[in-house]
Amino acid sequence: MTASRDDRNDLAARIDAVLPQTQCTRCGYPACRPYAEAVAHGEAAINRCPPGGDAGVRALAALTGRPVLPLDPQCGAEMPPAVAVIDEDACIGCTKCIAACPVDAIVGAAKLMHTVIPQFCTGCELCIPPCPVDCIAMLPGPAELLRAPKPALPCAA
């Protein structure tokens, strides 16, 4: 029996909720939600999320009914949680890191120093390659910081 579109969309939402939301693109998709949709539609393997690690693969296997697989090494290795830190003295204010950050965890203005808001940084490392002065480093970050729930909006619908 083929799953209905609503069933696949519901499964995609449940898969997305299990993913670590780093938006790192290591899975080959532009963000966690497109990867979740591809998994729900049977278009992607469940072992392509290094930030989720082995525990994430096991959770996705349980959700999808697929067998547990080892993490795909082509997507990268599982690593402990990390947070980007900018050497503010070396930062030239080019804004390339701001544009690269998928979660808006970097603040600053053109030609002025930038900084990372650690509570929002997912450790995706996407800010590092565009930095022309190599002033961004990844430091160990507490898992609870990276897995913090999204803040609720203060306005009522």
Backbone torsions as a table, in degrees:
resi	resn	phi	psi	omega
1	MET	NA	135.9	-179.1
2	THR	-88.2	137.0	179.2
3	ALA	-71.3	142.9	178.6
4	SER	-75.2	164.9	178.4
5	ARG	-59.0	-42.7	178.5
6	ASP	-62.7	-40.2	178.2
7	ASP	-62.8	-42.8	179.6
8	ARG	-67.1	-38.4	178.2
9	ASN	-66.1	-39.4	176.9
10	ASP	-65.0	-42.8	178.1
11	LEU	-63.3	-41.7	178.4
12	ALA	-60.0	-40.9	178.8
13	ALA	-65.1	-40.9	179.3
14	ARG	-68.6	-38.0	176.8
15	ILE	-64.7	-46.0	-180.0
16	ASP	-58.6	-36.9	179.5
17	ALA	-66.6	-26.5	179.8
18	VAL	-83.4	-29.2	-178.3
19	LEU	-66.3	151.7	-174.0
20	PRO	-73.9	-6.4	177.5
21	GLN	60.8	37.1	175.2
22	THR	-79.8	-21.7	-178.8
23	GLN	58.2	34.7	-171.1
24	CYS	-81.1	-16.7	-179.9
25	THR	71.0	5.6	-179.1
26	ARG	-64.2	-23.4	179.1
27	CYS	-73.5	-12.7	-177.3
28	GLY	99.2	0.5	178.6
29	TYR	-113.3	155.4	-174.4
30	PRO	-70.3	-12.3	-179.7
31	ALA	-167.1	175.1	-178.8
32	CYS	-65.8	-41.4	-177.2
33	ARG	-61.6	-47.1	177.4
34	PRO	-60.6	-35.2	176.1
35	TYR	-65.2	-43.7	178.6
36	ALA	-59.9	-41.8	179.0
37	GLU	-64.8	-40.8	179.0
38	ALA	-65.0	-40.4	177.1
39	VAL	-63.9	-45.2	-178.7
40	ALA	-62.1	-32.6	-179.7
41	HIS	-89.9	4.2	178.7
42	GLY	75.4	19.3	-176.8
43	GLU	-98.8	-7.5	-179.2
44	ALA	-140.9	149.0	177.1
45	ALA	-74.2	158.5	-178.0
46	ILE	-84.8	0.8	-172.8
47	ASN	-111.6	30.7	-174.4
48	ARG	-108.0	17.1	-176.7
49	CYS	-118.4	88.9	179.3
50	PRO	-57.6	-39.5	178.8
51	PRO	-62.4	-29.4	176.9
52	GLY	-75.8	-26.0	177.2
53	GLY	62.3	-162.8	-179.2
54	ASP	-62.0	-37.3	179.3
55	ALA	-64.1	-37.6	177.8
56	GLY	-66.4	-41.1	177.7
57	VAL	-61.9	-43.4	178.9
58	ARG	-62.8	-40.9	178.5
59	ALA	-64.9	-41.0	178.7
60	LEU	-68.1	-36.3	176.8
61	ALA	-62.8	-42.5	179.3
62	ALA	-64.0	-39.6	-179.7
63	LEU	-70.2	-39.5	-172.7
64	THR	-95.6	-15.0	-176.3
65	GLY	78.5	11.0	179.0
66	ARG	-89.7	159.7	178.6
67	PRO	-70.9	150.3	175.6
68	VAL	-69.1	133.7	179.0
69	LEU	-122.2	155.9	172.8
70	PRO	-68.3	153.5	178.4
71	LEU	-57.8	134.5	-179.1
72	ASP	-69.4	114.5	-177.2
73	PRO	-65.4	-20.7	177.7
74	GLN	-68.3	-18.7	179.6
75	CYS	-91.9	-11.1	-178.6
76	GLY	117.2	174.3	-178.3
77	ALA	-101.8	154.0	173.6
78	GLU	-68.2	134.1	-179.7
79	MET	-133.6	157.4	176.8
80	PRO	-66.3	157.2	179.2
81	PRO	-56.3	142.5	179.8
82	ALA	-140.4	160.6	179.6
83	VAL	-131.9	137.3	177.0
84	ALA	-73.2	143.4	175.8
85	VAL	-133.7	132.7	179.8
86	ILE	-101.1	130.8	172.9
87	ASP	-73.7	98.7	-171.7
88	GLU	-65.0	-25.7	177.8
89	ASP	-73.0	-28.9	-178.8
90	ALA	-92.2	-17.6	-177.3
91	CYS	-63.4	131.6	179.3
92	ILE	-100.8	-0.3	177.3
93	GLY	73.8	34.7	-176.4
94	CYS	-75.5	-18.7	-179.8
95	THR	73.0	4.3	180.0
96	LYS	-65.4	-33.3	178.0
97	CYS	-69.9	-36.5	178.6
98	ILE	-62.4	-45.0	179.5
99	ALA	-64.6	-32.3	-177.2
100	ALA	-80.5	-22.5	-174.9
101	CYS	-73.2	118.2	-177.1
102	PRO	-77.5	-8.5	-176.6
103	VAL	-122.0	13.3	178.4
104	ASP	54.4	44.2	-179.9
105	ALA	-91.2	-2.6	-178.6
106	ILE	-112.9	131.7	178.7
107	VAL	-122.8	151.9	179.7
108	GLY	157.5	-180.0	179.9
109	ALA	-133.1	161.0	-179.9
110	ALA	-54.3	133.1	178.3
111	LYS	64.4	15.6	174.6
112	LEU	-124.9	162.8	-178.7
113	MET	-61.6	146.8	175.9
114	HIS	-113.9	159.9	176.5
115	THR	-147.0	158.2	179.3
116	VAL	-100.7	134.3	172.3
117	ILE	-87.5	103.3	-171.5
118	PRO	-59.6	-30.3	-179.4
119	GLN	-66.4	-21.2	-178.3
120	PHE	-102.8	-17.5	-177.2
121	CYS	-70.1	129.4	179.6
122	THR	-97.1	-4.6	180.0
123	GLY	78.2	23.4	-175.2
124	CYS	-70.7	-21.0	179.5
125	GLU	72.2	7.4	-178.4
126	LEU	-70.0	-15.7	178.8
127	CYS	-80.1	-18.9	-173.4
128	ILE	-71.3	-52.1	-176.0
129	PRO	-58.3	-38.6	-177.7
130	PRO	-76.7	-9.8	-177.1
131	CYS	-70.2	116.4	-176.9
132	PRO	-76.3	-14.0	-178.7
133	VAL	-113.8	8.3	175.5
134	ASP	52.2	50.0	-177.3
135	CYS	-106.9	15.3	-179.8
136	ILE	-114.2	130.4	177.8
137	ALA	-125.6	155.7	174.8
138	MET	-103.1	126.5	178.0
139	LEU	-117.1	152.5	178.7
140	PRO	-55.5	137.9	179.3
141	GLY	-127.7	148.0	179.4
142	PRO	-67.7	137.6	-178.2
143	ALA	-58.4	-36.8	-178.0
144	GLU	-66.5	-27.9	177.0
145	LEU	-67.7	-41.8	-177.2
146	LEU	-78.9	-17.9	-178.1
147	ARG	-107.4	14.5	-177.8
148	ALA	-62.5	142.7	178.8
149	PRO	-66.2	152.3	177.2
150	LYS	-66.6	139.1	-179.4
151	PRO	-67.0	144.8	177.8
152	ALA	-77.2	145.5	177.2
153	LEU	-73.8	140.5	-177.4
154	PRO	-74.9	-14.2	-177.1
155	CYS	-90.5	148.7	177.8
156	ALA	-96.0	146.5	-179.6
157	ALA	-80.2	NA	NA
